[in-house]
Amino acid sequence: MIEFWGATLVFFVLGAVMFLWPLWQKSEHDHQASRDALNKAFYYDRVEEIQSEGAEG
């Protein structure tokens, strides 16, 4: 029975570390700002594409 609880503890700790690892990592730059800029670029590119398709008919 002790092997079961030992294995359970090992898997629990491993799962907790895998879940919490990204929270412990320090980001070198702001991912949200770069994601926002990328989304804006995609949006404006798509708007331009839709306008050109509308002009073609």
DOMARRO-60291 format. One record per atom (N, C-alpha, C, CB): x, y, z; residue in one letter; atom name. Coordinates in steps of 0.001 Angstrom, whole numbers, always signed. Last residue first. Glycine has a CB too. Example, Ala and Ser with C-alpha at 12.3 -4.5 7.8 and 13.67 -1.06 7.14 Angstrom:
BEGIN
{c1:+12850 c2:-2250 c3:+7080 aa:S at:N} .
{c1:+13670 c2:-1060 c3:+7140 aa:S at:CA} .
{c1:+12900 c2:+30 c3:+7870 aa:S at:C} .
{c1:+14084 c2:-598 c3:+5725 aa:S at:CB} .
{c1:+13190 c2:-5690 c3:+7800 aa:A at:N} .
{c1:+12300 c2:-4500 c3:+7800 aa:A at:CA} .
{c1:+13200 c2:-3300 c3:+7800 aa:A at:C} .
{c1:+11308 c2:-4473 c3:+9046 aa:A at:CB} .
//
This chain:
BEGIN
{c1:-15689 c2:+43712 c3:-56994 aa:G at:N} .
{c1:-17067 c2:+43338 c3:-57311 aa:G at:CA} .
{c1:-17418 c2:+41971 c3:-57043 aa:G at:C} .
{c1:-17348 c2:+43586 c3:-58658 aa:G at:CB} .
{c1:-13473 c2:+45145 c3:-56372 aa:E at:N} .
{c1:-13435 c2:+44300 c3:-57579 aa:E at:CA} .
{c1:-14841 c2:+43841 c3:-57986 aa:E at:C} .
{c1:-12532 c2:+43072 c3:-57342 aa:E at:CB} .
{c1:-14137 c2:+46322 c3:-53974 aa:A at:N} .
{c1:-13921 c2:+47201 c3:-55131 aa:A at:CA} .
{c1:-13914 c2:+46405 c3:-56438 aa:A at:C} .
{c1:-12596 c2:+47972 c3:-54978 aa:A at:CB} .
{c1:-14210 c2:+44110 c3:-52320 aa:G at:N} .
{c1:-15437 c2:+44851 c3:-52557 aa:G at:CA} .
{c1:-15311 c2:+45754 c3:-53775 aa:G at:C} .
{c1:-15799 c2:+45673 c3:-51333 aa:G at:CB} .
{c1:-11538 c2:+43434 c3:-52279 aa:E at:N} .
{c1:-12472 c2:+42487 c3:-52879 aa:E at:CA} .
{c1:-13803 c2:+43177 c3:-53191 aa:E at:C} .
{c1:-12695 c2:+41282 c3:-51941 aa:E at:CB} .
{c1:-10563 c2:+45655 c3:-50908 aa:S at:N} .
{c1:-10127 c2:+45440 c3:-52295 aa:S at:CA} .
{c1:-11039 c2:+44444 c3:-53000 aa:S at:C} .
{c1:-8669 c2:+44940 c3:-52335 aa:S at:CB} .
{c1:-11824 c2:+45293 c3:-48444 aa:Q at:N} .
{c1:-12112 c2:+46496 c3:-49230 aa:Q at:CA} .
{c1:-11686 c2:+46303 c3:-50697 aa:Q at:C} .
{c1:-11391 c2:+47724 c3:-48617 aa:Q at:CB} .
{c1:-10649 c2:+42906 c3:-47620 aa:I at:N} .
{c1:-12101 c2:+42947 c3:-47843 aa:I at:CA} .
{c1:-12462 c2:+44161 c3:-48702 aa:I at:C} .
{c1:-12868 c2:+42992 c3:-46488 aa:I at:CB} .
{c1:-7981 c2:+43740 c3:-47338 aa:E at:N} .
{c1:-8323 c2:+42673 c3:-48286 aa:E at:CA} .
{c1:-9818 c2:+42701 c3:-48615 aa:E at:C} .
{c1:-7930 c2:+41291 c3:-47710 aa:E at:CB} .
{c1:-8217 c2:+45615 c3:-45287 aa:E at:N} .
{c1:-7732 c2:+46036 c3:-46598 aa:E at:CA} .
{c1:-8093 c2:+45009 c3:-47670 aa:E at:C} .
{c1:-6213 c2:+46252 c3:-46561 aa:E at:CB} .
{c1:-9036 c2:+43896 c3:-43255 aa:V at:N} .
{c1:-9912 c2:+44993 c3:-43677 aa:V at:CA} .
{c1:-9510 c2:+45473 c3:-45062 aa:V at:C} .
{c1:-9860 c2:+46162 c3:-42665 aa:V at:CB} .
{c1:-6723 c2:+42296 c3:-43022 aa:R at:N} .
{c1:-7986 c2:+41688 c3:-43458 aa:R at:CA} .
{c1:-8965 c2:+42762 c3:-43936 aa:R at:C} .
{c1:-8617 c2:+40866 c3:-42311 aa:R at:CB} .
{c1:-4895 c2:+44184 c3:-42101 aa:D at:N} .
{c1:-4624 c2:+43468 c3:-43348 aa:D at:CA} .
{c1:-5912 c2:+42871 c3:-43899 aa:D at:C} .
{c1:-3570 c2:+42361 c3:-43127 aa:D at:CB} .
{c1:-6065 c2:+44875 c3:-39690 aa:Y at:N} .
{c1:-5955 c2:+45888 c3:-40742 aa:Y at:CA} .
{c1:-5666 c2:+45253 c3:-42095 aa:Y at:C} .
{c1:-4861 c2:+46897 c3:-40396 aa:Y at:CB} .
{c1:-5841 c2:+42344 c3:-38350 aa:Y at:N} .
{c1:-7132 c2:+42990 c3:-38562 aa:Y at:CA} .
{c1:-7061 c2:+43989 c3:-39713 aa:Y at:C} .
{c1:-7593 c2:+43691 c3:-37281 aa:Y at:CB} .
{c1:-3078 c2:+41892 c3:-38253 aa:F at:N} .
{c1:-3945 c2:+40956 c3:-38971 aa:F at:CA} .
{c1:-5288 c2:+41591 c3:-39306 aa:F at:C} .
{c1:-4160 c2:+39688 c3:-38144 aa:F at:CB} .
{c1:-2393 c2:+44106 c3:-36643 aa:A at:N} .
{c1:-1842 c2:+43990 c3:-37998 aa:A at:CA} .
{c1:-2681 c2:+43031 c3:-38836 aa:A at:C} .
{c1:-375 c2:+43511 c3:-37949 aa:A at:CB} .
{c1:-3749 c2:+43469 c3:-34286 aa:K at:N} .
{c1:-4092 c2:+44696 c3:-35027 aa:K at:CA} .
{c1:-3592 c2:+44619 c3:-36459 aa:K at:C} .
{c1:-3500 c2:+45937 c3:-34330 aa:K at:CB} .
{c1:-2386 c2:+41124 c3:-33565 aa:N at:N} .
{c1:-3814 c2:+41065 c3:-33879 aa:N at:CA} .
{c1:-4264 c2:+42303 c3:-34656 aa:N at:C} .
{c1:-4635 c2:+40927 c3:-32592 aa:N at:CB} .
{c1:+158 c2:+42200 c3:-33070 aa:L at:N} .
{c1:-19 c2:+41229 c3:-34137 aa:L at:CA} .
{c1:-1480 c2:+41118 c3:-34546 aa:L at:C} .
{c1:+509 c2:+39872 c3:-33705 aa:L at:CB} .
{c1:-418 c2:+43825 c3:-30876 aa:A at:N} .
{c1:+100 c2:+44430 c3:-32103 aa:A at:CA} .
{c1:-81 c2:+43480 c3:-33284 aa:A at:C} .
{c1:+1589 c2:+44802 c3:-31938 aa:A at:CB} .
{c1:-1209 c2:+41862 c3:-29033 aa:D at:N} .
{c1:-2144 c2:+42907 c3:-29455 aa:D at:CA} .
{c1:-1694 c2:+43551 c3:-30761 aa:D at:C} .
{c1:-2281 c2:+43975 c3:-28363 aa:D at:CB} .
{c1:+1173 c2:+40448 c3:-28751 aa:R at:N} .
{c1:-2 c2:+39772 c3:-29288 aa:R at:CA} .
{c1:-1027 c2:+40785 c3:-29773 aa:R at:C} .
{c1:-623 c2:+38853 c3:-28234 aa:R at:CB} .
{c1:+2780 c2:+42353 c3:-27566 aa:S at:N} .
{c1:+3143 c2:+41877 c3:-28899 aa:S at:CA} .
{c1:+1971 c2:+41143 c3:-29545 aa:S at:C} .
{c1:+4374 c2:+40958 c3:-28828 aa:S at:CB} .
{c1:+1384 c2:+42642 c3:-25148 aa:A at:N} .
{c1:+1544 c2:+43790 c3:-26046 aa:A at:CA} .
{c1:+1897 c2:+43333 c3:-27451 aa:A at:C} .
{c1:+2623 c2:+44744 c3:-25518 aa:A at:CB} .
{c1:+1602 c2:+40070 c3:-24058 aa:Q at:N} .
{c1:+282 c2:+40613 c3:-24360 aa:Q at:CA} .
{c1:+396 c2:+41787 c3:-25331 aa:Q at:C} .
{c1:-429 c2:+41054 c3:-23068 aa:Q at:CB} .
{c1:+4293 c2:+39672 c3:-23549 aa:H at:N} .
{c1:+3657 c2:+38892 c3:-24605 aa:H at:CA} .
{c1:+2309 c2:+39492 c3:-25010 aa:H at:C} .
{c1:+3472 c2:+37445 c3:-24152 aa:H at:CB} .
{c1:+6861 c2:+41648 c3:-22842 aa:D at:N} .
{c1:+5414 c2:+41618 c3:-22637 aa:D at:CA} .
{c1:+4742 c2:+40894 c3:-23796 aa:D at:C} .
{c1:+4849 c2:+43051 c3:-22494 aa:D at:CB} .
{c1:+9806 c2:+39724 c3:-22092 aa:H at:N} .
{c1:+9107 c2:+40840 c3:-22707 aa:H at:CA} .
{c1:+7610 c2:+40627 c3:-22533 aa:H at:C} .
{c1:+9483 c2:+40982 c3:-24211 aa:H at:CB} .
{c1:+10612 c2:+37712 c3:-20465 aa:E at:N} .
{c1:+11602 c2:+38710 c3:-20838 aa:E at:CA} .
{c1:+10965 c2:+39919 c3:-21509 aa:E at:C} .
{c1:+12636 c2:+38098 c3:-21756 aa:E at:CB} .
{c1:+8916 c2:+36419 c3:-17644 aa:S at:N} .
{c1:+8859 c2:+36781 c3:-19058 aa:S at:CA} .
{c1:+9882 c2:+37869 c3:-19350 aa:S at:C} .
{c1:+7438 c2:+37251 c3:-19450 aa:S at:CB} .
{c1:+9844 c2:+33864 c3:-15532 aa:K at:N} .
{c1:+9787 c2:+35316 c3:-15713 aa:K at:CA} .
{c1:+9854 c2:+35619 c3:-17192 aa:K at:C} .
{c1:+10939 c2:+36033 c3:-14949 aa:K at:CB} .
{c1:+7992 c2:+31127 c3:-14305 aa:Q at:N} .
{c1:+8895 c2:+31657 c3:-15320 aa:Q at:CA} .
{c1:+8735 c2:+33170 c3:-15404 aa:Q at:C} .
{c1:+8625 c2:+31001 c3:-16696 aa:Q at:CB} .
{c1:+5959 c2:+30385 c3:-12666 aa:W at:N} .
{c1:+7235 c2:+30696 c3:-12038 aa:W at:CA} .
{c1:+8213 c2:+31318 c3:-13024 aa:W at:C} .
{c1:+7838 c2:+29446 c3:-11434 aa:W at:CB} .
{c1:+3943 c2:+29755 c3:-14403 aa:L at:N} .
{c1:+3735 c2:+30881 c3:-13494 aa:L at:CA} .
{c1:+5032 c2:+31316 c3:-12829 aa:L at:C} .
{c1:+2710 c2:+30517 c3:-12433 aa:L at:CB} .
{c1:+4886 c2:+27472 c3:-15700 aa:P at:N} .
{c1:+4771 c2:+28736 c3:-16459 aa:P at:CA} .
{c1:+4566 c2:+29951 c3:-15558 aa:P at:C} .
{c1:+3615 c2:+28645 c3:-17445 aa:P at:CB} .
{c1:+4787 c2:+25598 c3:-13432 aa:W at:N} .
{c1:+6044 c2:+26034 c3:-14042 aa:W at:CA} .
{c1:+5906 c2:+27326 c3:-14840 aa:W at:C} .
{c1:+6577 c2:+24950 c3:-14938 aa:W at:CB} .
{c1:+2376 c2:+24566 c3:-12548 aa:L at:N} .
{c1:+2825 c2:+25832 c3:-11996 aa:L at:CA} .
{c1:+4093 c2:+26376 c3:-12637 aa:L at:C} .
{c1:+3041 c2:+25682 c3:-10542 aa:L at:CB} .
{c1:+2054 c2:+22141 c3:-13930 aa:F at:N} .
{c1:+998 c2:+23150 c3:-13981 aa:F at:CA} .
{c1:+1510 c2:+24523 c3:-13559 aa:F at:C} .
{c1:-169 c2:+22735 c3:-13092 aa:F at:CB} .
{c1:+4358 c2:+20724 c3:-13303 aa:M at:N} .
{c1:+4054 c2:+20994 c3:-14712 aa:M at:CA} .
{c1:+3004 c2:+22089 c3:-14846 aa:M at:C} .
{c1:+3571 c2:+19715 c3:-15412 aa:M at:CB} .
{c1:+4056 c2:+20598 c3:-10508 aa:V at:N} .
{c1:+5191 c2:+21323 c3:-11091 aa:V at:CA} .
{c1:+4916 c2:+21668 c3:-12550 aa:V at:C} .
{c1:+6483 c2:+20490 c3:-10978 aa:V at:CB} .
{c1:+1749 c2:+19016 c3:-10341 aa:A at:N} .
{c1:+1737 c2:+20371 c3:-9798 aa:A at:CA} .
{c1:+2882 c2:+21201 c3:-10383 aa:A at:C} .
{c1:+1837 c2:+20334 c3:-8264 aa:A at:CB} .
{c1:+2657 c2:+16612 c3:-11498 aa:G at:N} .
{c1:+1571 c2:+17374 c3:-12120 aa:G at:CA} .
{c1:+1528 c2:+18809 c3:-11635 aa:G at:C} .
{c1:+241 c2:+16708 c3:-11846 aa:G at:CB} .
{c1:+4637 c2:+15912 c3:-9590 aa:L at:N} .
{c1:+4993 c2:+16121 c3:-10996 aa:L at:CA} .
{c1:+3927 c2:+16939 c3:-11719 aa:L at:C} .
{c1:+5188 c2:+14774 c3:-11702 aa:L at:CB} .
{c1:+3031 c2:+15603 c3:-7317 aa:V at:N} .
{c1:+4067 c2:+16631 c3:-7335 aa:V at:CA} .
{c1:+4479 c2:+16943 c3:-8769 aa:V at:C} .
{c1:+5289 c2:+16185 c3:-6512 aa:V at:CB} .
{c1:+1444 c2:+13437 c3:-8198 aa:F at:N} .
{c1:+828 c2:+14696 c3:-7792 aa:F at:CA} .
{c1:+1846 c2:+15838 c3:-7855 aa:F at:C} .
{c1:+243 c2:+14575 c3:-6371 aa:F at:CB} .
{c1:+3338 c2:+11434 c3:-8644 aa:F at:N} .
{c1:+2551 c2:+11947 c3:-9766 aa:F at:CA} .
{c1:+1882 c2:+13281 c3:-9434 aa:F at:C} .
{c1:+1494 c2:+10928 c3:-10171 aa:F at:CB} .
{c1:+4280 c2:+11125 c3:-5983 aa:V at:N} .
{c1:+5196 c2:+11493 c3:-7058 aa:V at:CA} .
{c1:+4427 c2:+12082 c3:-8237 aa:V at:C} .
{c1:+6017 c2:+10272 c3:-7511 aa:V at:CB} .
{c1:+1927 c2:+10321 c3:-4666 aa:L at:N} .
{c1:+2595 c2:+11558 c3:-4285 aa:L at:CA} .
{c1:+3535 c2:+12039 c3:-5385 aa:L at:C} .
{c1:+3367 c2:+11364 c3:-2984 aa:L at:CB} .
{c1:+1459 c2:+7884 c3:-5964 aa:T at:N} .
{c1:+459 c2:+8948 c3:-6025 aa:T at:CA} .
{c1:+1087 c2:+10297 c3:-5693 aa:T at:C} .
{c1:-703 c2:+8652 c3:-5062 aa:T at:CB} .
{c1:+3715 c2:+6451 c3:-5178 aa:A at:N} .
{c1:+3517 c2:+6752 c3:-6591 aa:A at:CA} .
{c1:+2510 c2:+7885 c3:-6768 aa:A at:C} .
{c1:+3048 c2:+5501 c3:-7346 aa:A at:CB} .
{c1:+3142 c2:+6341 c3:-2411 aa:G at:N} .
{c1:+4372 c2:+6956 c3:-2891 aa:G at:CA} .
{c1:+4254 c2:+7359 c3:-4353 aa:G at:C} .
{c1:+5545 c2:+6007 c3:-2706 aa:G at:CB} .
{c1:+762 c2:+4950 c3:-2381 aa:W at:N} .
{c1:+766 c2:+6327 c3:-1914 aa:W at:CA} .
{c1:+2036 c2:+7055 c3:-2340 aa:W at:C} .
{c1:+622 c2:+6369 c3:-402 aa:W at:CB} .
{c1:+1694 c2:+2473 c3:-3455 aa:F at:N} .
{c1:+601 c2:+3225 c3:-4093 aa:F at:CA} .
{c1:+657 c2:+4684 c3:-3681 aa:F at:C} .
{c1:-773 c2:+2620 c3:-3724 aa:F at:CB} .
{c1:+3570 c2:+1686 c3:-1585 aa:E at:N} .
{c1:+4005 c2:+1967 c3:-2955 aa:E at:CA} .
{c1:+2959 c2:+2791 c3:-3694 aa:E at:C} .
{c1:+4282 c2:+659 c3:-3713 aa:E at:CB} .
{c1:+2035 c2:+1167 c3:+646 aa:I at:N} .
{c1:+2924 c2:+2326 c3:+699 aa:I at:CA} .
{c1:+3427 c2:+2682 c3:-699 aa:I at:C} .
{c1:+4111 c2:+2053 c3:+1640 aa:I at:CB} .
{c1:+821 c2:-1199 c3:+0 aa:M at:N} .
{c1:+0 c2:+0 c3:+0 aa:M at:CA} .
{c1:+865 c2:+1263 c3:+0 aa:M at:C} .
{c1:-934 c2:-2 c3:+1209 aa:M at:CB} .
//
